[in-house]
């Protein structure tokens, strides 16, 4: 469940990771920067993965959203089961006159 939600603390950690990556890039000279390829590939991969989770967080269902979706789906199924094309215009009336 932890991977399916994205709270403020997790967002704060992502921001810190992005800033740390930027600071590390900024502190190195051109030669050091180019020589640090493996380090940056690892860091960028980690940040990229977390950034992806942040971007798609709205597609995750919380338990409340899942329950709401279930209720709406059930209501739609019930609506589809109703027969509005019945020849009896007033199905609530007793047909035994």
N, C-alpha and C positions, 0 to 999 in steps of 0.2 A: 504494500500500500504506500510505503514511503516514496517510491519512485513515481507514483501516480498523482502526487500532489506537489505543488510548488508554493511553499509558504514564503513569508517575508525573510526569514532567516536564510533560506536556501538562495533566494535572490541576492541577498546581501553578500553571501559567500561567492556567488558568481561574479558580482561586481568587483569584489576584492581580488579574485583570480585574474580577471581581465586587467585590472590596474597593476597587479604584480607582474604580469606578462609584459605590459607596456613599460613598466619601470625597468625591468631586466633588459629589454631591448634598448632603452634609452641610455642605460649606464655603460654599455659596451661600445668600444671603438668599432670602426668598420671591419677591421681585420678580425677582432674577437667575435663580432656578430656573425661573420661568415663562417668562422671556425666552430661556432656553437650550433651548427645545424641539427645534430641529434638531440640536443637538449631542447631546442625550440620545437622540433617536430613532436616530441613527447608532450611538452607543455601545451602546444597548440591543439594537439589531439584531445587532451583532457578538457581544455576549455571549450573546444568545439563540441564535444559530446555533451557537456553540461549546457551549453548555449542551445543546442538542439532540443534538449529536454525543456528548457525554458520556453522556446518558441512554440512547441506543440502542447504545452500544458493545458491549453483550453480544450483540447480534444479528450482529455481524461475525464472520466466521470467520477465525481465524489459519490459517496453513498446516497446523499440527498438527491443529487441529479439523477442517479440511476433509478431511484424509487419514483421520482417524478416522471421519468421517461416510461417506466413500467405502467404507471397509472394512465398516462395518455395513450399508450399502445393498447391497453385493455379497453379503454373507452372507445377507441377507433374500431377495435374488433367487434364490440357490442353494437356499435352503430351500423357496421357492415352487415351484421346478422339481422337487423330489423328489415321487415318486408314492407317497404313503402309502396310497392306496386300491387298490393292486394286489391282485389275487386270490391272488397267490403270497405266502403268509404268511412264507416263509423264502427271500427272493431270493438269499441268499448260498449256498444249497445248490445243488449240481449237480443238474439235473433229469434227467440221463441215467443212470438206475439201471442 
